[in-house]
């Protein structure tokens, strides 16, 4: 109890709004179920499979829809949303706010594979579960989709348009920041310029840095909305407990990063002049 109080005291300025969130939202999943070798949550979203109508990315040949993000939006807003709102209150300048949110997630989420953390090749966490770990421990463990979903929800809460982008072997977040001049590249989505790539999985990555391998790749993006998802218990399922593990669960694996359809094609990535490329060192919250 003393340790938990010490952690909360250290983060008190940042988590003031977060701790006032109504517990009735229960956005970190309170129950997990097992069915057909996969793990489902309170919203009947499959955490260990991305494809299909109940997969955490709802991936299909026509595109994708990140259901896992909807667990923290709309009527489900909770910890991650309040965290984003706290940044909006602390940083009135939109450029500084966007940078600060990125560096917060980059520094607080330690890249860890799902196999190492949960024993599954894929296991998606929702934004509130990652935010809860940060609130309680000061750090969270997660892979690229966990950081991307947390960033997308926090940016939305902080007053930005945000999108999740699916690349070969990767998931990342875009934030709409027209007029921002510090990014090495500015992206266009469906002809609309002003989207900035955020890549928090590297501990030294600056805001706006785009890996070269994705600059000319075919990418799919889905803008985040306030649409929520309703909780419902999956049928013919058995309650289970999800714990951290170093072993492989043996669950069926689907390579969800194998892009099989285009929703939006990111049509260009325009390189900024080198003199505009510099690393920003924000004051951390």
N, C-alpha and C positions, 0 to 999 in steps of 0.2 A: 504493500500500500504506500509506504514512504517513497519507494522508487518511482511509482506511477505519479505521485504528487510532484516529485522533483521534475519529471519529464514535462508534465503539464505546466508547471511554473515556468520552465525555460521557454516554452512556446506560447505563453499566455497572451502576448500581444497579437500573435498570428491566429490563435485558435479561439479567441474570445467569441466570435460569431459562430464558429464551428461547434463549440460546446453547447451553444444554445439551440442547436438543431433539435427538432422534435423527434423523440425516439420512435414514434409511431411510423415514421417513414421506413425504418429498418432496411435501408438500402444495401448495407453489407448483408449478403444472403444469410438468413438465419437457419436454413435447412438445406441439406443436399440429399439427393436421391440417386440411386444407381438403377440403370435400366439398359439391358442389352450391352453391357460392358462399358457404358459411358456414364458420366456424372452430370446430373441436372440440378438446377438450383430452384429457389422459391418461385421464379418466374417461368419455370419450365424451359429454360434456356440450357442447351447442352454446353457445358464448359470445356469438354474435351474433343469437340468436333466443330469445325467452322462451317461446313457446308450443310445444306438442307434448310427447311423452313424454321427449324428450331436450333440451328447451329449458332454459335456466338457471333458469327459474322453474317449469317444467313446468306452464304455464298452460293450462287447459282450461275448458270450460263448467261443470264441476263444482267448480272452485276452482283452487288452485295449491299447489305444493310446491317451495320454493326448493332445488333440487338443488345450486346453487352453494355453499350453506352446508354441505352434507354433505361437501364436499371438505375441510373443516377440523374435522370432528367424528368421534367414535367412534375407529376405528382410524387415522383420518387426522389426529388432533390433532398440531399442530406449533407454528409461531411464534405465531399469534394466540391459541391456547389458553394457551400459556405466558405470554404477555403478560397475559391476564386473570388467571391464577393469581398473577402478581406483584402485581397490584392487590389481590387477596384477602389476600396476606401483608402488604402495606404498610398497608392500611386496614381494621382490624377492624370499624369502625362501618359497618353496611350502607348507611346513607343517604349518608355521606361517600364511601364506595367507589363507589356508583352515580353520584354526581355527578362524581367524579374520572375515571371511565372515560369518561363523556360528554364532559367538557371536553378530555380527552386526544385523543379522536378528532376532535372539532370543530376543535381547534387544529393537529392534525398532518396531516389530510387536506384538501388544497386542492381546492375544487370545480373540476373540469375536465370538460367534455363529452367523451363518447366520440369524437365526430367530431374534436375538436381533439387528443385524445391518441393515438387509434389509427387514425383515418380511417374508422371505422364509426359508423353512427348508434347502434347498440347494441353494446357489448362489455363483458361483465361480468367483473370480477376476483374471485377468491376471497379470503377473509379473509387467508390467509397471504401472498398476493402483495402485498397492501396493507401488511401488517405487515412484510414483508421490505423494502419500499421505505423505511418509516419507520426500520427498524433500520440500513439502509445509508446513507440520505441525510438522516435527520432529519425528512423530510416525505414525503408520498405525494400523488399526484394521483388523483382519482376523482370520480365523480358520486354521486347519491343512493343508488343501489343498492349501490355499493361501500362507502360509509360505513355503510349500514344492515346489511349482512352482517357487516362487521367488528365493529360494536357488538353484534350478536346473539350472535356466537360468544364475544366477550370477556365479555359478561354471563353467558352460560352457564358459562364457565370460572370466573368469579368467584363462582359459587354462586347465581345468580338464575335464575328462569324468564324467558325472553325470547321475543318473537314478532316476526315480520316482518309489517308491515301494508302492504297495497296500496291506494293511493288514486288517484283520477283524476290522472294526470300525475306520480305520485310514489311512492316507496318509502321507508318509515321503519321504525323499531324501537320496540317497546314493551318495557318492563321491568316486572316485577311487584314492586311496592314498597308493600304495604299499610301504612297508617299514615303515609305520607309527606305532609307538610302544606305544603310549599313550592311545589308545582306549581300553576299557574293552573287546570288542569283535571285531574281524575282520571277515567279511563275504565273502563267495564265491558265485559267480553267474555263473552258468553253468561251474563249475570247476575252475573258475578264481578267485583267492584270492586277496584281497587287497581293498575291498569295505568297507567303513566306514559309519555307520548309523548316520544321523544327526537328532536330535529331539529337535527343537527349541520351541515347544509349552509350555514347562515348564520354568519358569523364572530362575530357578537355575540349569537347566540341563547342564552338561558339554559336550563338543564335543566328539563324539564317544560313548556316552551312549546309550544302547539298552534296552528298557523295557523288563523285563523278560517274559511277556506274549507273546512277539513276537519271542522269541529265538527259540521256537520249533514249531511255527505256520507255516501253509502253506501261503506263500507270493508270490505275483507276482511283477515283476519289468520290467520296460521299459526304456532302455537307451535313453537319450535325444540326438537328432541329430540337424543339422542346417536346417532341413526341415521346411519351413514356410507354412503358409496357406494364401490363397488369400482372400481379402475382397470381399464380395458379399451380396447384400441385399436379405433377405429371401422373398420368394414369399408369397402372400396373408397374409401379416403381417401389423400391425398397429403400427406406431411410438409411443413410450412410454418413460417415464422418470423413471429412477431407483433412488429411494431416500432411505435414512436410515429410518427405522421404527422399532417399538417395537411390532407390530402386526404380525399375521400369514396371509399370502396371500391367503391361501386356495388352492394353486396350488397342482397338483398331486405330490405325494412324491414317489420316488424310492430310496431304500436304496443302494446307489451306493457302499458302502463298503461291500456289500454282494458279496464276490468274487465267480464268477461262471466259471472261466476258468484260466488256467495257461499259462503264456507266458514264463517266466523263473522261475524255482524253485530255491529258495535260498537253496542250498543243505546243508550248515552247518554254524554254528556260533561258532567259536572256542574261548573259554574263554582264555584271557591272564592271566598270573600269577598276583596275587593281587598286587605285588610290582610295577607293571607297570601301575596300575590304579591310576590316580591322576587327580585332576581338574586343568585345565590350566586357568590362569587369564591373558588374552591377553591385550595389550594396545588397547583401543577402538579407532576407527577412529573419 
